[in-house]
C-alpha cells in the first residue's frame, strides 16, 4: 500500500516471516523513494534467530538511507537482550570505505551477563591495501566477574590470507563484585599476521607490572596450531599479596589437542601438568597433574611460617567433554607437617571424584591423621563460592596430638561444611558440630580429678564461622565426680582477626572440681557474661558464682560472690561465706595495673573452731568460737614500709587447743612488689598459754624470683603446764617459759629452713613430765610441785624441719639435769619423733673440776658414779624412757652433756 505525490513514492512494506539464513523477519517498514534515493524507516521490525534466541531483536525507529553513492543508517534503535542499542553507520560505494558507531546499554548477552559498551570502526581500502581501525569500550558483570575495558584494533588486509592485526588493551580490568580489582591486563599488546601458509602470533606481552609474553601460530595446509606464553608475578584472585607464575605450552592437529606443559607456581605451592584430547577415542580427555610444596616454604628454619611440611600429590583426569564427564583420581601425602611450631606428623590420603556439567567434585575417605579418621568431600565451582567442602568429618581425633600438649587428654568427633568464598579469612564460611569426650587439662591422675579443667562430655551442636566471626553456640558440658553430677552451658564468640578477644556466656550448675592437692571437693555454680581480651589481659562483664566445698563427704561451707569486670578492674561487690557454723561477708576491689591500691574487707562471726578437726587431724582438740576482720587498703601512715596495708584481728571466745588456752590475735602487715613485712611499730601477737607470743617477720623477693623469709618469735611468760601434752605428763608441771626463736628459710619449703633459739624456764618443777619423773625417781630426788623453784635453759638449732638441742641445763633444789638430742619433723607437731639423752645428778655437774685434759677420765668416772642417764624416744606426746649407762651414750654426747666444746667451756 502506498502513494505517489510530487515525484515521491511513499508507502509501507510488511514482512511476513521472511527468512534470511537462520533469521526470520517480520513487521512493517515505512518506505520513501525520491529521485536521489530511498529511505527505510523500521517501525517494530522483528528479527528472530532460530539457532540463538538471545540474538533476536526488534528495530523500533531510525532510518536507512540508500542512494547511488552510499548507504547510511541514522539512529537505528534496536532492542535486544533485555537492553537497547543505537547504530549509526555509512558505506561509501565509490571506494568501499565505511564507518560504524554503535552504543548499547544493559544488554544481557549471554543471559547471565549484563553489559554496556561503545564500538567505533573505520575501514579504508587505501592504495589497494585495506586498512581498518576500531575502538571497543565495554563494561559488564556476571555473578562472579566484572570487567571494564577499552581495546584498540589496527589492521590491514581484506581476508585471512592478507590479515595483519594489532591489538592494544588500553584498559582491561577484571573484578569480583564488591571487591577491589584483582586482575589488571591494561597494557596488553598482541600482533597477528600472515606467515607462510598460515597465521602467526608474533608478539604477546604485557608491560612490566605483571610481565607476560608469548607466541603462537596456525598452518592452513596442515591444520596445526600452537600457542605458548609465560607469565610472572601475577596476582592471585582474593589472595591479598599472593602472586602466581604461569608457563603454558600446547599444540593441536587434525587428530588431537596436546597440552605439552602447564606449570603454575605460587609462593606456597607448585602444580605441573600435561595431557591431551584425542578426537577418535571413547574417552578423549586424558591428563595428569602433579603438585608439590616449594622447598623454601618447607624450610624447618622458618619457624614463623604458618604451615610447614613436605607436601606433594597427583591427580589423573579421564573422560569426555561433550557431554562433560571426567573422572578424577589422585593421592596426596605430607611429611613432617607443622602448623606454626606444632608438629602434626605425616599424612597420606587418596582422592576420587568427577567433573560433570562444569563442576568438579572430589572426596577422600578414611584419612588417618592425628589419631583420628577423617572424611572430606567438596566441589568447585559453586554458586557464590570459589570452593565448597560439603563434608569435613573426623572420628576420635586425639586432642593431645592435635594440641601438641602432654597435659591434655580426650578426643573429638565432629562434622563441618566449608565454603571458601574468597581467599582471605573473611571469605571462609564454616558451619558444623562437634563432641569432645573425656577432656582433662593439666591432669596427672587417671580420673582427671587433679585437672585444671575436666569434662566427661562437651556438646558443640552449632559451630559457625562467617565473615571472620566464630560463634560456638549452645555449648553443653557434663561432669560426674564423687557422686556429684555437674552441668554447664554457654556460648563463645571470637574473630579470626582477633582470636584472643572472646565473648563468653556461661551458666554452670553443681560443677565438681578438686582444686590443688587439698583433697577438698568444690561444687561450683555460676552465671555470667564476660568479654575477654587475652592479649591485653582485660575483661568486661558480670559473674555471679557459688561454691560448696566438702571434705570426706563433710560440708566445709559455701561462698557466694558477685563480681564485675571493667577492663583491668575487678570489683567483688558481694562476698558471703558460710562455714564452720559461722558467717562472713565483705567486698573487694582490685586494679590489676595498680595491685597495691587494692581495697577490701571481710568480717566474720560465730566461727566454731571445733569443726576444724574434720578438716585436718593436726588441729584436733581445738575448741571455742572466734570473730574478727581482715582489711586491705593502701597504706596511709607516713613513710609506710610498703604501699599496701593488711590488718587482721581475731577475737576469741573460750578458745582452747587441748589444754592450751588461746586468746586474741592481731597482726599488721605491709605488702609491696618485692617484700612482705610485719609492722615493727605495732606488735603482731597472740595470747597463748597464759602468756603472750609476739612475732615479727618478712618475706623478700630476690633476683631470679627467689624468696627468702625471716621470722622472729618472742615467747613471754607462757604456762609450761599448758604447753606440755597431757599424754606425756604424770602430774602437774608448773613453770614459766620465755625466750626467742629465729628462723630463716623459703616460703613453702620447710626442708630449707634453719635457725636457732634460746629458751628460759623459771619457777618450774619438771618432775611431772614422764622422762624427768623417771630420772628423779632413779635419783631418789624429792620435790614439791606446789613450790616450784626450778630454773633452766635450752639452746637449740633448727634445720630441715628438725630441732637439734645442743644444750639443756636444768637446776632444781641442788639436783641438776643436762640434756641433748633431736626432735624430728616439727610439721607433725605433738607427734614429732624424739631422740633425747638426759643426765641427772644430785651433785651439780658444775662442781666437777676439769683442770686439764688428763683429768677428763676422772671427771667422767665421777659423773658415772653420781649421775643417772636415761634415753628418751617415741614422740612428744608419747615419750618412752629407758635407763642407760653414761658410758653407753657415746663420746660425742658425753662431751656435749658435760659441756666440752660448748661456748664458754674448755677441757683445759
Protein Blocks (a to p, Z undefined) as FASTA:
>chain_A
ZZdeehiacdddddehiaehjbcceddddddddfkbccdddehiacddfklmklgccdfb
dcddddfkbccdehiacdeehiacdddddddfknopacdddddehiacdfkbccdddddd
ddddeehiacdddddddddddfkbccddddddddedjbfklgccddddfbacdddehiac
fbdcehiacddddehjbccdfbdcedjklgcdddddddfklopacdddddehiacehilj
accdddddddddfkbccdfbacdddfkbccdddddddfkbmblbccdddddddfklmpmk
lmmbmbgcjdddddddeddfbdcddddddddddehiaehjacebjaddddddddeehiac
dddehiaeehiacddddddddehiabdcfbacdehiafklmnopakbgcddddddddddf
bgcfklpccddddddehiaehiabfnlmmgfbdcfbdcdfbccdeehiacdehiacddde
ehiacdddddddddfklmmbccdddddehiacdehjlopacdddddddddddfknopaed
dddddddddeehiafbdcddddddehjaccdfbccddeehiacdddddddfklmmlcccd
dddehiafklmmmmpmklgoiacdddddddddddfbehifbfbdcddddddehiaehjac
cddddddddddfkbccddfkbccdddeehiacdddddddddehiiacdddddddehiafk
lmpcfklpcbdcedddeddddddddehilklgccddddddehiafklpmklmmmmmmnop
acdfklccbdcddddddeehiacdfbdcddeehiacddedddehjlnmmmpccddddddd
fbdfklpccfbfklmmmmmmmmmmmpccdddehjfklccdddddfklnojklmmmmnopo
iahiafZZ
